[in-house]
Amino acid sequence: MSELTNQITTQLQLHRQEALIKSRTQGIWYTGADLLEDIALCKSSLQQQAVTAGQNMLVSLDNSAALPIVLLASWELGINITLAAPTTKPSLVNDHYTAMVYTPTSTQQLATQLDPQQVSLLTLILNTAPNFAYLVQDLAPSLVQTPEATLTIAGHHTVYTQSTLLQRAQQLTPPAKITDLYDLDRGILPLLANLLQPTPVALAWAG
């Protein structure tokens, strides 16, 4: 667990009973306890599928309430994340990514193309995403392990460490407005800042 994930986990524990994030599409608020439960479920599932530190995961969700869950669960396990805005033409890019998280519609499209000997479809029932599913490359080789899990945004060449993300997020004053979760300055940094200093309305723009 990095300092970033450690600080956020501590805040979620301190705000277990408070509404912290809202899904506009569902009109539901989720508490710190809801988020902690989802993070634990994601971590357990990834571990069972042998998705380990140093490997890469592609995240392309339209349910933003679940996006921080996937980020935190993966980073706590040392998994590198690449964020890619949802597309109408998803692909099975399992040559580079051990796991892939797409929108429910995209996942259903890809399910018909799966070779069950190579890629598995896993489902979870999360508070933040009742229809959550992700794809895993079976028997994926371990990749070069990095000191701490990183973040990359598709289309950009910069790789951000969690230390860098923590430092930059701490420079923001919550509530910080989120307008695009697939943009560093307009999405990820405000998201992390709001989780580091939770307020009941901090993430109301997400969803």
Solvent accessible surface area in square Angstrom, and as a share of the most:
residue,aa,sasa,rsa
1,M,130,0.58
2,S,20,0.13
3,E,96,0.43
4,L,1,0.01
5,T,1,0.00
6,N,66,0.34
7,Q,54,0.24
8,I,1,0.00
9,T,22,0.13
10,T,57,0.33
11,Q,45,0.20
12,L,1,0.00
13,Q,94,0.42
14,L,123,0.61
15,H,36,0.16
16,R,109,0.40
17,Q,154,0.69
18,E,71,0.32
19,A,35,0.27
20,L,4,0.02
21,I,0,0.00
22,K,56,0.24
23,S,0,0.00
24,R,149,0.54
25,T,112,0.65
26,Q,66,0.30
27,G,50,0.48
28,I,81,0.41
29,W,89,0.31
30,Y,7,0.03
31,T,36,0.21
32,G,0,0.00
33,A,27,0.21
34,D,35,0.18
35,L,3,0.02
36,L,27,0.13
37,E,96,0.43
38,D,0,0.00
39,I,10,0.05
40,A,59,0.45
41,L,69,0.34
42,C,6,0.03
43,K,50,0.21
44,S,45,0.29
45,S,12,0.08
46,L,7,0.04
47,Q,106,0.47
48,Q,140,0.62
49,Q,56,0.25
50,A,66,0.51
51,V,2,0.01
52,T,61,0.35
53,A,30,0.23
54,G,2,0.02
55,Q,2,0.01
56,N,23,0.12
57,M,2,0.01
58,L,15,0.07
59,V,0,0.00
60,S,3,0.02
61,L,8,0.04
62,D,85,0.44
63,N,27,0.14
64,S,11,0.07
65,A,0,0.00
66,A,0,0.00
67,L,1,0.00
68,P,3,0.02
69,I,1,0.01
70,V,5,0.03
71,L,1,0.01
72,L,6,0.03
73,A,0,0.00
74,S,0,0.00
75,W,5,0.02
76,E,24,0.11
77,L,30,0.15
78,G,17,0.16
79,I,0,0.00
80,N,17,0.09
81,I,2,0.01
82,T,18,0.10
83,L,0,0.00
84,A,21,0.16
85,A,62,0.48
86,P,58,0.37
87,T,69,0.40
88,T,122,0.71
89,K,174,0.74
90,P,19,0.12
91,S,56,0.36
92,L,48,0.24
93,V,49,0.28
94,N,29,0.15
95,D,135,0.70
96,H,103,0.46
97,Y,30,0.11
98,T,5,0.03
99,A,0,0.00
100,M,0,0.00
101,V,2,0.01
102,Y,13,0.05
103,T,12,0.07
104,P,54,0.34
105,T,87,0.50
106,S,10,0.06
107,T,6,0.03
108,Q,127,0.57
109,Q,86,0.38
110,L,1,0.00
111,A,36,0.28
112,T,119,0.69
113,Q,116,0.51
114,L,35,0.18
115,D,61,0.31
116,P,104,0.65
117,Q,153,0.68
118,Q,98,0.44
119,V,6,0.04
120,S,32,0.21
121,L,71,0.35
122,L,34,0.17
123,T,100,0.58
124,L,32,0.16
125,I,149,0.75
126,L,5,0.02
127,N,51,0.26
128,T,0,0.00
129,A,8,0.06
130,P,71,0.44
131,N,113,0.58
132,F,11,0.04
133,A,16,0.12
134,Y,4,0.02
135,L,1,0.00
136,V,2,0.01
137,Q,43,0.19
138,D,45,0.23
139,L,181,0.90
140,A,22,0.17
141,P,91,0.57
142,S,89,0.57
143,L,69,0.34
144,V,135,0.78
145,Q,124,0.55
146,T,49,0.28
147,P,145,0.91
148,E,46,0.21
149,A,2,0.02
150,T,16,0.09
151,L,0,0.00
152,T,31,0.18
153,I,11,0.06
154,A,50,0.39
155,G,80,0.76
156,H,113,0.51
157,H,183,0.82
158,T,69,0.40
159,V,86,0.49
160,Y,34,0.13
161,T,51,0.30
162,Q,2,0.01
163,S,69,0.44
164,T,50,0.29
165,L,0,0.00
166,L,19,0.09
167,Q,115,0.51
168,R,85,0.31
169,A,1,0.00
170,Q,95,0.42
171,Q,134,0.60
172,L,62,0.31
173,T,115,0.67
174,P,19,0.12
175,P,73,0.46
176,A,14,0.11
177,K,123,0.52
178,I,7,0.04
179,T,88,0.51
180,D,48,0.25
181,L,16,0.08
182,Y,35,0.13
183,D,38,0.20
184,L,16,0.08
185,D,86,0.45
186,R,130,0.48
187,G,0,0.00
188,I,0,0.00
189,L,7,0.03
190,P,7,0.04
191,L,1,0.01
192,L,1,0.01
193,A,2,0.01
194,N,2,0.01
195,L,4,0.02
196,L,14,0.07
197,Q,96,0.43
198,P,18,0.12
199,T,37,0.21
200,P,78,0.49
201,V,81,0.47
202,A,1,0.01
203,L,1,0.01
204,A,30,0.23
205,W,80,0.28
206,A,3,0.02
207,G,22,0.22
